Amino acid sequence: MKFHFILPAILLLGAPTLAEVAKAPNVQVTYEGIDVKYAQAIAQTLSAAREIYIRDFGADMPQTIVCSVTCGDGQPTRLFTDGKDHVTLNVSSPEKLLHPAKSGVFNLYGMCHELGHVAMYRVLKDRDWMSTGAAEGWAHYAGSVVVDRVYAAKGQNLWPDAYDYRQDGMARLKRQLTTTADDQVTLGAEQWLKLEAIISLKGFPKLFAAWQEAGIDASKPDSALLGALIRLDEAKAGDLANWWKFAGKVLVQKTNASGIAASTIAKSKLSGKAMKLAGDDDSADGKSSIAGGGHARIFETLDAGNWYIVAVWIHGGRYGPVRAPDTQFDIALCEPDLKAISTWKKPYAAFPRGDSKWMKFDVAPTRVPKKFAVCLNFRPTATNGVYVSYDSSTQGNSLVGIPGKPGEPFDKGDWMIRVEVDQAK
């Protein structure tokens, strides 16, 4: 069985409530359509799990976890997090909150799983090199560990539909290691479990911080990942290197880099007469935020001379909290097949919240091929991201994808992305 961040929910039979709030230490649950006792159980589960991630893993967890639960006909049963401090649960009926033997879903485990993502993502923000087996395998492993410890703290009666939920923790993971060992998420969980034996639970936050600090190049991540790991404890270099021989094949998903080397020039050596390449009619016909993907637009210079990209214009608007997060997004100069030539980090805070506007982002002057693409990777969540506008008057020049992987044609028009290019004096 695969465990993704889309997981089931929690409820039971009883009088529905609307827009109510249940609280536990450091947790607030807003719920609709479920019995109050299940809302309280969710709050208590998240609170206990948060404390365990802090105490036993040494993780940097949010001061307050905010959870929203919605139950109603037509709702897909899913559970997900924004990776920061929000957990969202949607269920189609109260019966989906019964224990797994009755509902077929692992609600209590799911809460512990999602906070595993939070424990990783709040520190390891740049993880394009990470495979699904690595990300979901981590949350499966960590969530399984935490389920057992929640049981030790809260006992069998934590869930209104009481059951021995230890069977959803490490006991289940160990069964899977013998029955579904070829599943990528299970394989990933196994690698994290093996690493725990070398670095301990409290070594994981330090490792994630080291990987973030290392600035991993997703096109050739292996040596940097292993190097950062070994520098944390050089006395265990041999054990860590042996672990990486197989773990690296499971946890790493390399992206394709361009064969074109990034060639830059000092801004003072440019003509100062930049040309704007724009194919839209300056009127937005829609907007989109793409989870797990990005917005890419293809451009072509007038001739094959030495043209340098100097700025990127994006018609977009930020959604989420009024106060802009410290999140960054990527602007990548790519070949038309999205093989990355160069990447620049830019702040979410540059975008206005609400209505979309044209925003200009200067970049280091970098030589472009005659035909090239600019790809935006926002890594959005349900509660934080940027909408990029599109123009339906043209089509065929835009893709949905992320740097390093071939994109898919965007069928609603073209993204409202423009670039400025200049030549040497």
C-alpha positions as a Python dict, from the first residue, in 0.01 Angstrom:
ca = {
    (1, 'M'): (0, 0, 0),
    (2, 'K'): (136, 344, -92),
    (3, 'F'): (119, 632, 151),
    (4, 'H'): (99, 975, -2),
    (5, 'F'): (16, 1306, 155),
    (6, 'I'): (-338, 1255, 30),
    (7, 'L'): (-474, 1042, 311),
    (8, 'P'): (-811, 988, 475),
    (9, 'A'): (-989, 1165, 751),
    (10, 'I'): (-1169, 1140, 1077),
    (11, 'L'): (-1536, 1145, 1189),
    (12, 'L'): (-1830, 947, 1315),
    (13, 'L'): (-2203, 935, 1347),
    (14, 'G'): (-2351, 1223, 1539),
    (15, 'A'): (-2508, 1563, 1500),
    (16, 'P'): (-2312, 1766, 1245),
    (17, 'T'): (-2165, 2097, 1345),
    (18, 'L'): (-2076, 2397, 1132),
    (19, 'A'): (-1765, 2613, 1155),
    (20, 'E'): (-1688, 2501, 1508),
    (21, 'V'): (-1347, 2504, 1675),
    (22, 'A'): (-1176, 2240, 1888),
    (23, 'K'): (-851, 2313, 2067),
    (24, 'A'): (-563, 2128, 2227),
    (25, 'P'): (-220, 2258, 2336),
    (26, 'N'): (-66, 2434, 2033),
    (27, 'V'): (-343, 2310, 1800),
    (28, 'Q'): (-663, 2462, 1666),
    (29, 'V'): (-910, 2257, 1459),
    (30, 'T'): (-1189, 2423, 1264),
    (31, 'Y'): (-1444, 2164, 1161),
    (32, 'E'): (-1767, 2126, 972),
    (33, 'G'): (-1996, 1827, 940),
    (34, 'I'): (-1830, 1600, 1199),
    (35, 'D'): (-1900, 1511, 1559),
    (36, 'V'): (-1721, 1724, 1817),
    (37, 'K'): (-1554, 1421, 1975),
    (38, 'Y'): (-1372, 1346, 1652),
    (39, 'A'): (-1264, 1706, 1617),
    (40, 'Q'): (-1127, 1689, 1970),
    (41, 'A'): (-950, 1361, 1893),
    (42, 'I'): (-785, 1519, 1588),
    (43, 'A'): (-672, 1813, 1799),
    (44, 'Q'): (-533, 1586, 2070),
    (45, 'T'): (-356, 1365, 1815),
    (46, 'L'): (-190, 1660, 1643),
    (47, 'S'): (-91, 1810, 1978),
    (48, 'A'): (66, 1487, 2103),
    (49, 'A'): (242, 1424, 1771),
    (50, 'R'): (378, 1779, 1761),
    (51, 'E'): (524, 1739, 2109),
    (52, 'I'): (691, 1410, 2010),
    (53, 'Y'): (849, 1562, 1699),
    (54, 'I'): (993, 1838, 1918),
    (55, 'R'): (1099, 1622, 2213),
    (56, 'D'): (1221, 1304, 2043),
    (57, 'F'): (1333, 1430, 1699),
    (58, 'G'): (1440, 1780, 1802),
    (59, 'A'): (1234, 1915, 1511),
    (60, 'D'): (1144, 2279, 1456),
    (61, 'M'): (765, 2265, 1470),
    (62, 'P'): (519, 2555, 1445),
    (63, 'Q'): (399, 2725, 1759),
    (64, 'T'): (41, 2658, 1651),
    (65, 'I'): (-83, 2393, 1412),
    (66, 'V'): (-401, 2493, 1233),
    (67, 'C'): (-622, 2214, 1101),
    (68, 'S'): (-940, 2246, 898),
    (69, 'V'): (-1181, 1954, 856),
    (70, 'T'): (-1469, 1951, 608),
    (71, 'C'): (-1718, 1668, 566),
    (72, 'G'): (-1985, 1649, 297),
    (73, 'D'): (-2114, 1463, -5),
    (74, 'G'): (-1885, 1498, -302),
    (75, 'Q'): (-1580, 1577, -91),
    (76, 'P'): (-1279, 1370, -188),
    (77, 'T'): (-1136, 1192, 115),
    (78, 'R'): (-789, 1338, 149),
    (79, 'L'): (-547, 1476, 402),
    (80, 'F'): (-261, 1713, 319),
    (81, 'T'): (-36, 1980, 464),
    (82, 'D'): (115, 2303, 343),
    (83, 'G'): (447, 2196, 493),
    (84, 'K'): (448, 2489, 734),
    (85, 'D'): (170, 2488, 992),
    (86, 'H'): (-158, 2390, 825),
    (87, 'V'): (-322, 2049, 792),
    (88, 'T'): (-636, 2007, 580),
    (89, 'L'): (-873, 1712, 597),
    (90, 'N'): (-1166, 1652, 364),
    (91, 'V'): (-1400, 1354, 397),
    (92, 'S'): (-1712, 1247, 212),
    (93, 'S'): (-1897, 1108, 515),
    (94, 'P'): (-1859, 1070, 893),
    (95, 'E'): (-1805, 696, 849),
    (96, 'K'): (-1466, 773, 697),
    (97, 'L'): (-1346, 856, 1048),
    (98, 'L'): (-1407, 511, 1189),
    (99, 'H'): (-1101, 302, 1266),
    (100, 'P'): (-919, 148, 967),
    (101, 'A'): (-1082, -195, 994),
    (102, 'K'): (-1421, -28, 929),
    (103, 'S'): (-1332, 274, 713),
    (104, 'G'): (-1028, 144, 527),
    (105, 'V'): (-839, 465, 604),
    (106, 'F'): (-565, 545, 855),
    (107, 'N'): (-677, 876, 999),
    (108, 'L'): (-479, 886, 1321),
    (109, 'Y'): (-163, 765, 1147),
    (110, 'G'): (-229, 1020, 874),
    (111, 'M'): (-206, 1308, 1120),
    (112, 'C'): (131, 1183, 1244),
    (113, 'H'): (241, 1132, 881),
    (114, 'E'): (154, 1487, 777),
    (115, 'L'): (344, 1639, 1068),
    (116, 'G'): (643, 1438, 946),
    (117, 'H'): (628, 1641, 625),
    (118, 'V'): (611, 1959, 834),
    (119, 'A'): (916, 1852, 1038),
    (120, 'M'): (1116, 1807, 717),
    (121, 'Y'): (983, 2084, 492),
    (122, 'R'): (1017, 2368, 743),
    (123, 'V'): (1394, 2309, 730),
    (124, 'L'): (1464, 2142, 394),
    (125, 'K'): (1301, 2387, 156),
    (126, 'D'): (1505, 2318, -158),
    (127, 'R'): (1448, 1952, -236),
    (128, 'D'): (1397, 1917, -609),
    (129, 'W'): (1652, 1635, -596),
    (130, 'M'): (1428, 1432, -366),
    (131, 'S'): (1226, 1139, -503),
    (132, 'T'): (870, 1058, -402),
    (133, 'G'): (1012, 758, -219),
    (134, 'A'): (1231, 994, -17),
    (135, 'A'): (964, 1251, 74),
    (136, 'E'): (672, 1015, 130),
    (137, 'G'): (900, 745, 268),
    (138, 'W'): (1026, 990, 530),
    (139, 'A'): (674, 1083, 640),
    (140, 'H'): (573, 717, 646),
    (141, 'Y'): (874, 621, 858),
    (142, 'A'): (850, 921, 1093),
    (143, 'G'): (472, 894, 1120),
    (144, 'S'): (501, 527, 1212),
    (145, 'V'): (752, 608, 1487),
    (146, 'V'): (527, 883, 1622),
    (147, 'V'): (210, 671, 1618),
    (148, 'D'): (367, 431, 1866),
    (149, 'R'): (476, 715, 2091),
    (150, 'V'): (138, 883, 2076),
    (151, 'Y'): (-13, 555, 2193),
    (152, 'A'): (234, 543, 2483),
    (153, 'A'): (129, 898, 2581),
    (154, 'K'): (-246, 886, 2515),
    (155, 'G'): (-347, 520, 2517),
    (156, 'Q'): (-608, 329, 2320),
    (157, 'N'): (-897, 563, 2399),
    (158, 'L'): (-754, 865, 2220),
    (159, 'W'): (-976, 789, 1922),
    (160, 'P'): (-1352, 787, 1990),
    (161, 'D'): (-1382, 465, 1788),
    (162, 'A'): (-1121, 309, 2018),
    (163, 'Y'): (-873, 56, 1880),
    (164, 'D'): (-512, -47, 1921),
    (165, 'Y'): (-362, 197, 1675),
    (166, 'R'): (-12, 70, 1740),
    (167, 'Q'): (-93, -167, 1455),
    (168, 'D'): (-84, 139, 1227),
    (169, 'G'): (268, 234, 1343),
    (170, 'M'): (598, 51, 1330),
    (171, 'A'): (424, -287, 1339),
    (172, 'R'): (261, -211, 1003),
    (173, 'L'): (578, -66, 853),
    (174, 'K'): (777, -376, 949),
    (175, 'R'): (510, -598, 790),
    (176, 'Q'): (534, -392, 473),
    (177, 'L'): (911, -433, 464),
    (178, 'T'): (857, -805, 418),
    (179, 'T'): (554, -792, 188),
    (180, 'T'): (577, -473, -24),
    (181, 'A'): (950, -408, -22),
    (182, 'D'): (950, -309, -390),
    (183, 'D'): (711, -19, -328),
    (184, 'Q'): (906, 307, -354),
    (185, 'V'): (752, 465, -45),
    (186, 'T'): (821, 151, 160),
    (187, 'L'): (1177, 140, 24),
    (188, 'G'): (1223, 504, 119),
    (189, 'A'): (1088, 445, 468),
    (190, 'E'): (1329, 155, 509),
    (191, 'Q'): (1627, 376, 422),
    (192, 'W'): (1529, 638, 681),
    (193, 'L'): (1482, 362, 939),
    (194, 'K'): (1831, 232, 865),
    (195, 'L'): (1977, 582, 888),
    (196, 'E'): (1819, 630, 1229),
    (197, 'A'): (2038, 344, 1357),
    (198, 'I'): (2344, 548, 1255),
    (199, 'I'): (2256, 909, 1338),
    (200, 'S'): (1965, 872, 1587),
    (201, 'L'): (1627, 1047, 1570),
    (202, 'K'): (1774, 1382, 1670),
    (203, 'G'): (2026, 1363, 1388),
    (204, 'F'): (1756, 1413, 1124),
    (205, 'P'): (1684, 1786, 1176),
    (206, 'K'): (2059, 1852, 1171),
    (207, 'L'): (2089, 1655, 847),
    (208, 'F'): (1801, 1840, 680),
    (209, 'A'): (1956, 2173, 782),
    (210, 'A'): (2295, 2063, 643),
    (211, 'W'): (2140, 1961, 312),
    (212, 'Q'): (1957, 2292, 288),
    (213, 'E'): (2275, 2485, 365),
    (214, 'A'): (2470, 2286, 103),
    (215, 'G'): (2262, 2429, -184),
    (216, 'I'): (2222, 2096, -363),
    (217, 'D'): (2235, 2102, -743),
    (218, 'A'): (1946, 1876, -846),
    (219, 'S'): (2127, 1772, -1166),
    (220, 'K'): (2423, 1623, -976),
    (221, 'P'): (2325, 1593, -610),
    (222, 'D'): (2494, 1272, -492),
    (223, 'S'): (2837, 1388, -382),
    (224, 'A'): (2701, 1703, -214),
    (225, 'L'): (2434, 1508, -26),
    (226, 'L'): (2675, 1242, 98),
    (227, 'G'): (2942, 1503, 176),
    (228, 'A'): (2705, 1708, 393),
    (229, 'L'): (2591, 1392, 569),
    (230, 'I'): (2946, 1278, 650),
    (231, 'R'): (3052, 1623, 774),
    (232, 'L'): (2791, 1594, 1049),
    (233, 'D'): (2974, 1296, 1201),
    (234, 'E'): (3300, 1206, 1030),
    (235, 'A'): (3362, 928, 1285),
    (236, 'K'): (3078, 739, 1116),
    (237, 'A'): (3189, 811, 760),
    (238, 'G'): (3223, 444, 670),
    (239, 'D'): (2877, 350, 793),
    (240, 'L'): (2720, 651, 622),
    (241, 'A'): (2895, 581, 291),
    (242, 'N'): (2778, 220, 299),
    (243, 'W'): (2423, 333, 375),
    (244, 'W'): (2430, 579, 86),
    (245, 'K'): (2531, 315, -172),
    (246, 'F'): (2173, 189, -187),
    (247, 'A'): (1984, 472, -17),
    (248, 'G'): (2106, 724, -273),
    (249, 'K'): (1943, 523, -553),
    (250, 'V'): (1610, 531, -369),
    (251, 'L'): (1609, 883, -228),
    (252, 'V'): (1753, 1083, -519),
    (253, 'Q'): (1569, 1189, -832),
    (254, 'K'): (1812, 1367, -1060),
    (255, 'T'): (1701, 1639, -1299),
    (256, 'N'): (1846, 1693, -1645),
    (257, 'A'): (2088, 1983, -1673),
    (258, 'S'): (2156, 2164, -1997),
    (259, 'G'): (2473, 2099, -2191),
    (260, 'I'): (2490, 2476, -2241),
    (261, 'A'): (2711, 2636, -1978),
    (262, 'A'): (2577, 2953, -1815),
    (263, 'S'): (2764, 3248, -1967),
    (264, 'T'): (2725, 3582, -1789),
    (265, 'I'): (2841, 3935, -1860),
    (266, 'A'): (2873, 4247, -1647),
    (267, 'K'): (2570, 4471, -1674),
    (268, 'S'): (2800, 4765, -1748),
    (269, 'K'): (2909, 4594, -2071),
    (270, 'L'): (2557, 4580, -2212),
    (271, 'S'): (2409, 4837, -2449),
    (272, 'G'): (2145, 4945, -2198),
    (273, 'K'): (1883, 4920, -2473),
    (274, 'A'): (1702, 4606, -2364),
    (275, 'M'): (1437, 4456, -2590),
    (276, 'K'): (1121, 4311, -2437),
    (277, 'L'): (995, 3980, -2577),
    (278, 'A'): (620, 3963, -2515),
    (279, 'G'): (361, 3750, -2691),
    (280, 'D'): (50, 3828, -2487),
    (281, 'D'): (-217, 4095, -2543),
    (282, 'D'): (-175, 4234, -2189),
    (283, 'S'): (-519, 4104, -2089),
    (284, 'A'): (-542, 3807, -1851),
    (285, 'D'): (-805, 3544, -1934),
    (286, 'G'): (-738, 3328, -1630),
    (287, 'K'): (-478, 3236, -1371),
    (288, 'S'): (-336, 2922, -1219),
    (289, 'S'): (-120, 2792, -935),
    (290, 'I'): (29, 2451, -1006),
    (291, 'A'): (118, 2213, -724),
    (292, 'G'): (394, 1976, -832),
    (293, 'G'): (459, 2172, -1148),
    (294, 'G'): (567, 2506, -1284),
    (295, 'H'): (489, 2767, -1550),
    (296, 'A'): (719, 2774, -1853),
    (297, 'R'): (710, 2995, -2161),
    (298, 'I'): (923, 2958, -2473),
    (299, 'F'): (1085, 3260, -2642),
    (300, 'E'): (1297, 3319, -2950),
    (301, 'T'): (1538, 3603, -3021),
    (302, 'L'): (1527, 3792, -3348),
    (303, 'D'): (1864, 3654, -3458),
    (304, 'A'): (2133, 3419, -3337),
    (305, 'G'): (2352, 3698, -3198),
    (306, 'N'): (2483, 3725, -2845),
    (307, 'W'): (2166, 3808, -2653),
    (308, 'Y'): (2157, 3817, -2275),
    (309, 'I'): (1848, 3786, -2057),
    (310, 'V'): (1844, 4072, -1805),
    (311, 'A'): (1491, 4068, -1661),
    (312, 'V'): (1177, 3858, -1636),
    (313, 'W'): (828, 4004, -1609),
    (314, 'I'): (552, 3796, -1449),
    (315, 'H'): (183, 3882, -1434),
    (316, 'G'): (78, 3729, -1104),
    (317, 'G'): (-58, 3768, -756),
    (318, 'R'): (12, 3600, -426),
    (319, 'Y'): (-247, 3411, -222),
    (320, 'G'): (-221, 3313, 142),
    (321, 'P'): (-160, 3509, 463),
    (322, 'V'): (-164, 3887, 455),
    (323, 'R'): (194, 3891, 574),
    (324, 'A'): (417, 3758, 298),
    (325, 'P'): (615, 3446, 390),
    (326, 'D'): (992, 3426, 362),
    (327, 'T'): (943, 3165, 87),
    (328, 'Q'): (1143, 3193, -234),
    (329, 'F'): (1065, 3070, -583),
    (330, 'D'): (1285, 2985, -880),
    (331, 'I'): (1319, 3158, -1213),
    (332, 'A'): (1508, 2923, -1441),
    (333, 'L'): (1658, 2991, -1782),
    (334, 'C'): (1617, 2667, -1976),
    (335, 'E'): (1640, 2511, -2316),
    (336, 'P'): (1296, 2457, -2476),
    (337, 'D'): (1286, 2104, -2329),
    (338, 'L'): (1335, 2263, -1984),
    (339, 'K'): (1692, 2152, -1927),
    (340, 'A'): (1813, 2420, -1689),
    (341, 'I'): (2096, 2657, -1785),
    (342, 'S'): (2078, 2891, -1486),
    (343, 'T'): (1846, 2948, -1188),
    (344, 'W'): (1774, 3255, -976),
    (345, 'K'): (1599, 3266, -638),
    (346, 'K'): (1338, 3539, -588),
    (347, 'P'): (1107, 3623, -294),
    (348, 'Y'): (735, 3548, -280),
    (349, 'A'): (702, 3882, -102),
    (350, 'A'): (770, 4063, -429),
    (351, 'F'): (418, 3977, -546),
    (352, 'P'): (116, 4170, -424),
    (353, 'R'): (-146, 3972, -237),
    (354, 'G'): (-470, 3955, -431),
    (355, 'D'): (-509, 4107, -776),
    (356, 'S'): (-246, 4009, -1031),
    (357, 'K'): (0, 4269, -1157),
    (358, 'W'): (307, 4284, -1375),
    (359, 'M'): (615, 4235, -1158),
    (360, 'K'): (972, 4276, -1285),
    (361, 'F'): (1259, 4059, -1164),
    (362, 'D'): (1612, 4154, -1264),
    (363, 'V'): (1849, 3863, -1320),
    (364, 'A'): (2221, 3832, -1374),
    (365, 'P'): (2277, 3897, -1748),
    (366, 'T'): (2307, 3549, -1894),
    (367, 'R'): (2349, 3450, -2256),
    (368, 'V'): (2046, 3279, -2410),
    (369, 'P'): (2019, 3038, -2704),
    (370, 'K'): (1820, 3162, -3000),
    (371, 'K'): (1525, 2963, -2870),
    (372, 'F'): (1489, 2926, -2495),
    (373, 'A'): (1239, 2894, -2212),
    (374, 'V'): (1182, 3066, -1880),
    (375, 'C'): (1037, 2835, -1616),
    (376, 'L'): (886, 2945, -1284),
    (377, 'N'): (881, 2700, -994),
    (378, 'F'): (677, 2830, -698),
    (379, 'R'): (626, 2499, -511),
    (380, 'P'): (282, 2620, -395),
    (381, 'T'): (58, 2474, -128),
    (382, 'A'): (-314, 2498, -62),
    (383, 'T'): (-253, 2794, 169),
    (384, 'N'): (42, 2972, 12),
    (385, 'G'): (141, 3034, -348),
    (386, 'V'): (132, 3259, -652),
    (387, 'Y'): (-126, 3265, -929),
    (388, 'V'): (28, 3325, -1272),
    (389, 'S'): (-201, 3473, -1536),
    (390, 'Y'): (-249, 3335, -1884),
    (391, 'D'): (-369, 3482, -2212),
    (392, 'S'): (-595, 3269, -2431),
    (393, 'S'): (-545, 3479, -2745),
    (394, 'T'): (-227, 3282, -2821),
    (395, 'Q'): (-128, 2922, -2763),
    (396, 'G'): (155, 2678, -2825),
    (397, 'N'): (439, 2859, -2649),
    (398, 'S'): (375, 2746, -2293),
    (399, 'L'): (435, 2436, -2085),
    (400, 'V'): (353, 2298, -1742),
    (401, 'G'): (663, 2151, -1585),
    (402, 'I'): (966, 2209, -1367),
    (403, 'P'): (1329, 2260, -1467),
    (404, 'G'): (1509, 1939, -1551),
    (405, 'K'): (1204, 1745, -1665),
    (406, 'P'): (1017, 1762, -1997),
    (407, 'G'): (704, 1969, -1964),
    (408, 'E'): (350, 1912, -2089),
    (409, 'P'): (180, 2157, -2328),
    (410, 'F'): (-41, 2413, -2154),
    (411, 'D'): (-377, 2397, -2334),
    (412, 'K'): (-551, 2713, -2206),
    (413, 'G'): (-330, 2967, -2380),
    (414, 'D'): (11, 3111, -2297),
    (415, 'W'): (148, 3218, -1961),
    (416, 'M'): (182, 3593, -1918),
    (417, 'I'): (559, 3589, -1881),
    (418, 'R'): (782, 3834, -2063),
    (419, 'V'): (1157, 3873, -2080),
    (420, 'E'): (1401, 4154, -2152),
    (421, 'V'): (1714, 4076, -2349),
    (422, 'D'): (2010, 4297, -2430),
    (423, 'Q'): (2336, 4280, -2627),
    (424, 'A'): (2690, 4380, -2551),
    (425, 'K'): (2794, 4732, -2643),
}
